[in-house]
């Protein structure tokens, strides 16, 4: 089960993919947003070419866990993906992933060339960790 995570931004969209078994997250690429139509085509192509069965879209909730103005854009993207792809698409809490991605890069003395892709990988890692925790509960 290959999973794709999306760190959605107004200018750039980070994409991360899991390995085919759905256990390891890795940054895939960053898309420069030009139009909604082109973005959907690019996402659909990635989903098809990589055999993605689940898509996570990061939702930057407020500190109180409430929706933000960006949450509305993300909800629209989720609707479009579900309609066009007939695939399972989930919203996932992604508070602070971009800041954490920058910190990770700085801690390793790396240039922030793919912050969005790393943020998407952090979203995916969080999801995968939650699956592991839930599987261990009895």
C-alpha positions in Angstrom: 0.0 0.0 0.0 1.8 3.1 -1.2 0.8 6.3 0.5 1.3 9.9 -0.7 1.4 12.9 1.6 0.9 16.5 0.4 2.2 19.6 2.2 0.0 22.1 0.4 1.1 25.7 0.1 -0.1 28.7 -2.0 3.2 28.7 -4.0 4.7 25.3 -3.6 3.4 21.8 -2.8 5.6 19.2 -1.2 5.1 15.6 -2.0 6.3 12.5 -0.1 5.8 8.9 -0.9 6.0 5.8 1.2 7.8 2.7 0.1 5.5 0.0 -1.5 4.8 -1.6 1.8 3.6 1.7 3.4 6.2 1.7 6.2 8.9 4.2 5.2 8.4 7.9 4.3 10.6 9.8 2.0 10.4 13.2 0.2 9.5 12.8 -3.4 9.4 16.3 -5.0 8.2 19.9 -4.8 5.7 21.3 -7.3 5.6 24.9 -8.1 1.9 25.8 -8.2 0.8 27.5 -11.4 -2.9 26.6 -11.7 -5.4 24.3 -9.9 -6.0 22.4 -13.1 -2.3 21.8 -13.7 -1.7 20.9 -10.1 -4.5 18.3 -10.2 -3.1 16.8 -13.4 0.4 16.6 -11.8 -1.0 15.0 -8.6 -3.1 12.5 -10.6 0.0 11.5 -12.7 2.1 10.9 -9.5 -0.8 8.8 -8.0 -1.2 6.7 -11.2 2.6 6.2 -11.9 3.4 5.2 -8.3 0.4 3.0 -7.5 -0.7 5.3 -4.6 -3.7 3.9 -2.7 -4.1 6.6 0.0 -3.4 10.3 -0.1 -2.9 12.4 3.0 -3.2 16.2 2.7 -1.7 18.2 5.5 -4.1 20.6 7.2 -2.5 23.4 9.2 -4.9 23.6 12.1 -4.7 26.4 14.7 -3.0 25.9 18.0 -6.5 25.1 19.4 -7.0 22.4 16.8 -9.5 24.5 14.8 -9.7 25.1 11.0 -7.7 27.9 9.5 -8.3 29.9 6.3 -5.9 27.4 4.5 -8.2 24.6 5.7 -10.9 25.7 3.2 -8.4 25.4 0.3 -7.3 22.0 1.5 -10.9 20.8 1.8 -11.5 21.8 -1.8 -8.4 20.0 -3.0 -9.5 16.9 -1.1 -12.9 17.0 -2.8 -11.3 17.4 -6.2 -8.9 14.5 -5.7 -11.7 12.2 -4.4 -13.9 13.1 -7.3 -11.3 12.8 -10.1 -9.3 9.9 -8.7 -11.8 7.8 -6.9 -9.1 7.2 -4.2 -9.1 7.5 -0.4 -8.0 11.0 0.6 -7.6 12.1 4.2 -6.9 15.4 5.9 -4.0 15.1 8.4 -3.0 17.6 11.1 0.3 19.1 10.0 0.8 21.9 12.6 4.5 23.0 12.5 5.8 20.5 9.9 7.3 23.3 7.8 9.1 24.8 10.8 10.3 21.4 11.9 11.5 20.6 8.3 13.6 23.8 8.4 15.0 22.9 11.8 15.9 19.4 10.6 17.8 20.8 7.7 19.6 23.4 9.8 20.5 20.8 12.4 22.2 18.7 9.7 23.9 21.8 8.1 21.9 21.3 4.9 20.5 24.1 2.6 16.7 24.4 2.7 16.3 23.3 -0.9 13.3 20.9 -0.4 11.6 22.1 2.8 8.2 21.4 1.3 9.1 17.8 0.4 10.6 17.2 3.8 7.4 18.7 5.5 5.3 16.2 3.4 7.6 13.4 4.6 7.1 14.5 8.2 3.3 14.4 7.7 3.6 10.9 6.3 5.9 9.8 9.1 3.4 11.0 11.7 0.6 9.1 9.9 2.7 5.9 9.7 3.7 6.2 13.4 0.0 6.6 14.4 -0.8 3.4 12.5 1.9 1.5 14.3 0.8 2.8 17.7 -2.9 1.9 16.9 -1.9 -1.6 15.7 -0.1 -2.3 19.0 -3.1 -1.5 21.2 -5.1 -4.3 22.6 
